[in-house]
Amino acid sequence: MMQLHFKQLGQGEPLVLLHGLFGSADNWFGVAPKLAEKFHVFAPDLRNHGHSPHHAEMDYPLMAADVERFFAAQKIECAHVIGHSMGGKVAMQFALDFPARVKKLVVVDMALRAYARTHDKIFAALLALDLNLFQTRQQIEESLAPEIPSLNLRRFLLKNLGRDEHGKFFWKMNLRSVAENYSRLGEVLSAQNQFDKPALFIRGGKSDYIGAKDENEIRRPFPAAQIQTIPEAAHWVHADQPTEFLRLVLDFL
């Protein structure tokens, strides 16, 4: 039984935040304290990420079922659900599979379609590291620089590093399993049902994750969807433009 690790803060109506690939609950903590002024915020680590259990299998129906078990374990009848990127697809799948559990849905920079394998180079670089050879996080950061030039991206990825009781580095996320299931995470979302309650899709104006062609596809399973753009944001909308992101989300909720 997959019991997701989570963080929580605030009180009031429940609001569940679902992170993206290589992420964890911590990714939301730039905006979570503000949301917690009005809601009881739950931020779980999805399977194979953060401190949640590892499993060989990983796809959107399985992750939606994990979230449903999380709701049951926390005695959440119904909540607002916000998901970013991979977590946006989990949120969509959850809303379609368990519509009674979702009051309002917010999807951040993600559509239903299949996405190209843009992270293969990252997986290869991380899996090639022999963590036993390093004494410091900075050494690992520097060794990744040729394959992953962006310092911000390297630092984000290395949030997945932990140290054991002997001071040895290890991956908190199940890197190998996520890599092996990566093609399933890029697949088009199978939408057999409709979620007809309010849904807000927020895209970054500097991102290509939700294009004009995606809008009709989104509105088929989510007929009440509204699509908003934050012009100065890239894919990490809530990190790039937190004030505007919070304004849109709080107005909608």
N, C-alpha and C positions, 0 to 999 in steps of 0.2 A: 504493500500500500504506500503510494507516494504522498508523503506529508511535506508540503513545501515550507521551507524556512521563510520567515517574514519579519518585517519591522512595522511598527504602528505608532501613530501619534494622533493627538486631537480627540475630539468627541463629537457626537451628533450622528447624522445620517452616514452610512458607510460609503466609502469611495475607495475603489481598488485600482492600483497602478501597476501596469505590466510593462517591464523593460524589454529592450531589444537584444539582438545577438551580441555576444561577448560582454553583456551587461549584468547588472544585478539591481536589487532594490535601491542601492545607494545612488544610482543614476538619477533618481527622482528628487534627491534631497536638496536640490537648488530651489525647487518649487513646492515641495511637500509641506514645509512649515506654514506657508501662506494658505495652502488648501486646508491644512489642519485647523485653521482659525474658524472654519465653517463646517468641516466634516471630520468624521473618524476615518483617518487614512490608513489603509493597509497596503503595504508594498511587499509582495512575495518575490523570492527568487524563483524563476521558472526552472523546470527540471534540467539537470546538467549545468546549471549556472549558480554562481554565488555559493551559498551554504546548503542548497537543496540537494536531495539525493541524486545519485548518478544512475543512469539506466542506458542500456544498449539501444533501446528504441526511442525515437523522437519524431513526432509529426504533430500537425495542428489538432486533429481530433483527440490525440492522447493528451496534449497540453491543455486543451479546453476541459477535458475530463479531470485533469489535475486541479484546475481552478475550481471546478464544481465541488470536488472533495474538500478543497480549502474552504469554500463557502460553508459547507456542511460542518466542518470541524470548528470553524469560528462562529457558528450559529448565525450566519448572515443570510437572511431570507432573500433580500434583493438589494442591489447596490448600483451606484453609478460606476462605470468601468472605463478607464482610460488606458490605451495601449499605444506604445511607440514602436514603429518598425516591425520587427518580428513579433513583439508584444501586441502590436496593432492587429496582426493576423490572428494571434491567439484570441484577442478581444472580440474580433469579428466572428470567429468560429464559435466562441463561447456564447455570444449573443444569439447566433443562429441555432445552436444546439440546445441552449437552456434559456430561452427568451424570458421566462418568468423570473429569472435571477437578475436580470439587467433592467434598471429603471431608465437610464440614459447612457448612450455609448459615445465615447470620444476616441477617434482613431487619428494618430499623429503620423503624418507623412507615410502612408502605406495604402496601396490599393489591393484588389483581389488577385490581380494578374500574376503570372510567373515573372520572376526576376532573374537576370543574368547572374552567373557565378562570379561576382566581383571580389570575393574574399578568399579565393583559392591561394593567392600569394601570401596572405596573412596566415592562413592555416599552415602552409608549408614552412614559413619562417618560424612560427611558434613551435611546431612539432619537431623541427630540426634542432632546437636548443637542447643541449644536455645541461639541465639545471644544476647538476652536481659540480659543474666546473666554475660556478660563480659564487663569490662571497658577498657581493652587493647588488642591489637593485640597479644601480647606475651602470654597472658592468653589463648587465643584461640589456638595459636600455641602449647602450652604445653598440652592442653586438647586433642588435636588430636594425640599426640605422641604415645600412646599405639596402636592405629589402623593404623597410618601412621608414621612408625619409621623414614623415611628419612626426615631430616630437609629441604633439598633443595626442595623436593616435597611439603612439607607443606607450605613453603614460596611461591612457585609457585602458589599453589592452593589459598592461602590467598591474592594473588593479585586481586582476585575477590571480596574482601570485600570493601565496601564503608561505609561512615558514613553520617547520615542525619543531618539536621540542629540542632537537639537536641543531637548530638554526639552518637546516637545509630547506631550500626553496621547493615548493610544489605548486601545481595548478589547482586552484580551488574548483574551477569549472572542469567538467569532463571533456577536455579538449578533443580527445580522439573520437569519442562518440558523436560530438557535435559535428566534427569534420566528416565523419562517415555518413551522417544523416543530412549533410548540408544540402544535397540536391532536393530532398523532400521539403526542406524549409524554404526553398525557392519556388516550389510548385504553385500553380494557380489554386486559389481557395475554392473548394467544392461547395457551392451554395445551393443546397437542395431546398432550403426553407427561406422564409422571409422574416426579417425583424422589422416590425412596422412602428416601433416606438421611436422617439427622437434620437437622431444620430448626427454627430458633428465630425466632419473630416477636416483636419487642419493640415495644410501643406506649406512647406517652405518655398518661397518664391525663387530661391536659388537652388532648389532641388528638382530632380526629374522623376521622383518616385510616384507622383500623381499627375499624369498628363491630361490634356483635354479629352483624349480618347477613353480615359479611365472613368470619366464622370458617369456615363450611361451605365457602365458595368457595375459601378458602385450602387446606383439607384435601383437596379433590379432587385437585389436582395434587401436593400435598405431604402425603401421608397420614401421615407421621411428625411433622408439625409440632406444636410446642408454642407456645402464645401466652402471653406474660408481659406484665404491665402495670407500668410505673413511675409510681405515682400522681402525683407532683409534677412530672413532665416534660411539656412541650408537644411540638411536632413535632420540635424539635432535641434529641432524647432524650440523646444522648451529650454535648452541650454543657450541657444543663440539669442533668443528674444524672450526672456522669461516674463517680462512685464506685459507684453502684448499677448503672449500665450495665456497667462493667468487671466487677463481681461476677457479674452474670448471664452475661455473655459468657465469662468465664474458667471459670466452673463448667461451662458447656455444652461448651466446647471441650476 
